[in-house]
């Protein structure tokens, strides 16, 4: 198993009591039972914590964020951002004022930015109060999980 | 007369809208509107009360464990469960650590930018900043080279155009009046605070089992085993040492940075010692036992009420006098009334009647908020650090009185300056210091219990639902960083029949009631001068001084309308 060791953190973001907003956290729960996840990978349920997440991801070699991302696509659409595209993801415009983008800037200010960052997102249908995902997003979670596994696999074989 | 709208209020949790009337350069009225519905109560109905805290802690994006504590306390109260001392100590440590971390983050990362101009910091002289820093604090990081380095790091971020954290300030606004060197020192400490809080919160990883969402709460105690014979023992001598280092570091941070920074900045904004006064009614449920964990008389923060800024008298808290009005809130009660209803029989029936988006103004004569209007004995109250410090001061609690008197002496100011925007900021800093001093005491008590083989941390007597009465009701109190928090639970046939949470920000940010009485934010804005209606920095200063948390973070990353193609994965 030694060769399968991978230094990476998968961070699921979202609020479990706001339906599809919790998609990232649901994905983490599935990944925790997924034998395809390489050894060494840290799976983290980040909820909606802002700066409280800093110590988990500071200086991470590779960071994979899984989250609901509103890109005005059909519900359940899975999207991927990396590099320059991440800079376009707003911090201030999101409802959660200290969002993911702010975390990234905070780490930059501390000189502790992750080596590589990829965001895998799923288009939400509803973020109203409720503990369940909508059918469209629930159906997309296995694919989201597969995308996470594929991403980790790509890193492992780099 | 001009109507100013601030929506959303930035650098807070959740969604808040403020409308205010400006006449003759001053605000003569204001309305506070929570623009998101909070429906946790509906999600909890029908669930096992032993797992209520797991859901309740997701109410809020940031201060998760405060709801976990209030929730387990409510269920323990309903089922009459006595919790072992160790569990109370661990809860105090978790909540106390949260309070210090939360206050530091609030001051430096959510509020400082209302007072500190990042753009001006770039113009400061690092050598002068160094002498300034050395004159106010013993902290080691204060050399010219250090401040030069900070300036360069901040400049790099500003130049990259990725302002993010700093983007919501009104840079260049005439109300920023600090000298450049004070700005640079504060920005440097903003970064130090980022780094410190990141390490400190690891205490939750020890005590919470899993941070950021602690998994170690149990109805009846905690799951953080102390018995060395248990293979999964969490609280061990090594971890006691680790925690002792962290809490000493917390006190050092508060003493070296937080308190000196507040004392350096406050006198440069002394107008704000008379602005933002607000209601003058203060409510604290009290919390954090010292010594005997079951005796409220030992609370670090006493329970009580102060009315009309009269600190010569402290009234007892009668929980039956708490009600919530929905006269101006987008809810209805099943009996058709909008009058105050006690949370034990509270209802959460949403009924939106506001304008359809997009709109210019809310109809503030009708319903205008998703927050209810909590009242005590029919009166609006302020909760939070200032309420705790005022109640503690008026109660004659020695630690609190000494702390406040010390600062008043340093500022050469009378106690009345507490009732202000800066008073709230100072109260939060002093409270952080009191709490940081106390944390080590709790660690030592745990250590002592551990070394004497006193390791009980969970009382299983009511774990089995067959031991429960058919119906039961209880309430859980907690002093969260933002103020008085109560959870009310009603259990019937082993599941939750009704659940209500009255959270600190509902007390402070709630709308008017059926008598038209203003909430705490609304009252605090009256009379505030606003220099530029298009950049109402002054409104943010007072609203942020309460540390708003609209307690319902939804945080979908919103990439709509951005200028790039959507990288779909098919």
Interface residues (C-beta under 8 A of the other chain):
Chain A: X13 X14 X15 X16 X17 X18 X20 X21 X45 X46 X47 X48 X49 X50 X51 X52 X53 X54 X55 X56 X58 X67 X68 X69 X70 X71 X72 X73 X77 X78 X79 X80 X81 X85 X87 X88 X89 X90 X91 X92 X93 X94 X95 X96 X97 X98 X99 X100 X101 X102 X104 X105 X106 X108 X109 X110 X111 X119 X121 X124 X127 X128 X129 X130 X131 X143 X147
Chain B: X8 X10 X11 X12 X13 X14 X15 X36 X37 X38 X39 X40 X42 X43 X55 X58 X59 X61 X62 X64 X101 X105 X109 X110 X153 X154 X157 X162 X163 X164 X165 X167 X168 X191 X194 X195 X197 X198 X199 X201 X202 X210 X211 X212 X213 X552 X553 X554 X555 X556 X557 X558 X559 X560 X562 X563 X564 X566 X567 X568 X569
